[in-house]
Amino acid sequence: MPASKEIFQKYLNPIFIETGTWHGDGVQQALDAGFKNIVSFELSTELHYLCSKRFEGNFDVTLFQGDSAEELPKFIKHITTPIAFWLDGHFCGLDTAMGKKNTPLLEELEAIKAHPIKTHTILIDDLRGWTKELRGFDTLDLMKKILEINPNYIFTLEDGFIPNDILIARCL
Ligand SMILES: C[S@@+](CC[C@H](N)C(=O)[O-])C[C@H]1O[C@@H](n2cnc3c(N)ncnc32)[C@H](O)[C@@H]1O
């Protein structure tokens, strides 16, 4: 679940960038929400292949296979418009992306920090899983990292898999 058209359409920007394509449901919800440029990164070659088939012929959707910790910084260097980031790439128990870097969230936020635009909208899914015990950092650490990008970010929560499971950071 979690990705939802109703949530995404509140945060429309010229580009939607997702980390963790999974089976493409987030991409579909972003399309349904009205995003016109959708980019998604997936570590698993199998899932990337399946999603490439699913969105074949849809020129609003660009899919990359690779580790978002490495690929996201390279890609966003070329972007000059505001982005809505859906940061959702991580090992989730059933996928095939094991063994490589599968908690790229801090590196993704570093890449966003290095970008010249400091007002991108950032959505982070699965807050329930970001604990020091499981991942080495928690939601408060994520918020601190986002405030390093720009101290004017404000935070709200949206419901996902469980209530208040999605962190929204934006500059008004
Ligand atoms: C929770 S699922 C994503 C769900 C999807 N975003 C949606 O809204 O339907 C997490 C995905 O992240 C992928 N993943 C894990 N580590 C990754 C990494 N370092 N770079 C890119 N994708 C990664 C996994 O293979 C898995 O498909």
The ligand as an SDF file (V2000), in Angstrom:
LIG
                    3D

 27 29  0  0  0  0  0  0  0  0999 V2000
    8.6740   -0.5390   -0.0860 C   0  0  0  0  0  0  0  0  0  0  0  0
    9.2050   -1.0600   -1.6610 S   0  0  0  0  0  0  0  0  0  0  0  0
    8.7730    0.3070   -2.6830 C   0  0  0  0  0  0  0  0  0  0  0  0
    7.2690    0.4660   -2.9110 C   0  0  0  0  0  0  0  0  0  0  0  0
    6.9400    1.4780   -3.9990 C   0  0  0  0  0  0  0  0  0  0  0  0
    7.6940    2.7140   -3.8350 N   0  0  0  0  0  0  0  0  0  0  0  0
    5.4830    1.8050   -4.0140 C   0  0  0  0  0  0  0  0  0  0  0  0
    5.1000    2.9470   -3.6330 O   0  0  0  0  0  0  0  0  0  0  0  0
    4.6960    0.9550   -4.4350 O   0  0  0  0  0  0  0  0  0  0  0  0
   10.9450   -0.8900   -1.5460 C   0  0  0  0  0  0  0  0  0  0  0  0
   11.7040   -1.1090   -2.8440 C   0  0  0  0  0  0  0  0  0  0  0  0
   12.9970   -0.5130   -2.7260 O   0  0  0  0  0  0  0  0  0  0  0  0
   13.9210   -1.2970   -3.4390 C   0  0  0  0  0  0  0  0  0  0  0  0
   15.2680   -0.9550   -2.9810 N   0  0  0  0  0  0  0  0  0  0  0  0
   15.9310   -1.4020   -1.8970 C   0  0  0  0  0  0  0  0  0  0  0  0
   17.1340   -0.8190   -1.8010 N   0  0  0  0  0  0  0  0  0  0  0  0
   17.2460    0.0250   -2.8660 C   0  0  0  0  0  0  0  0  0  0  0  0
   18.2750    0.9030   -3.3200 C   0  0  0  0  0  0  0  0  0  0  0  0
   19.4230    1.0210   -2.6440 N   0  0  0  0  0  0  0  0  0  0  0  0
   18.0660    1.5910   -4.4460 N   0  0  0  0  0  0  0  0  0  0  0  0
   16.8900    1.4720   -5.1290 C   0  0  0  0  0  0  0  0  0  0  0  0
   15.8850    0.6530   -4.7410 N   0  0  0  0  0  0  0  0  0  0  0  0
   16.0560   -0.0540   -3.6120 C   0  0  0  0  0  0  0  0  0  0  0  0
   13.4760   -2.7060   -3.1400 C   0  0  0  0  0  0  0  0  0  0  0  0
   13.9890   -3.6290   -4.0660 O   0  0  0  0  0  0  0  0  0  0  0  0
   11.9530   -2.5670   -3.1970 C   0  0  0  0  0  0  0  0  0  0  0  0
   11.4710   -2.8280   -4.4840 O   0  0  0  0  0  0  0  0  0  0  0  0
  1  2  1  0
  2  3  1  0
  2 10  1  0
  3  4  1  0
  4  5  1  0
  5  6  1  0
  5  7  1  0
  7  8  2  0
  7  9  1  0
 10 11  1  0
 11 12  1  0
 11 26  1  0
 12 13  1  0
 13 14  1  0
 13 24  1  0
 14 15  1  0
 14 23  1  0
 15 16  2  0
 16 17  1  0
 17 18  1  0
 17 23  2  0
 18 19  1  0
 18 20  2  0
 20 21  1  0
 21 22  2  0
 22 23  1  0
 24 25  1  0
 24 26  1  0
 26 27  1  0
M  CHG  2   2   1   9  -1
M  END
$$$$
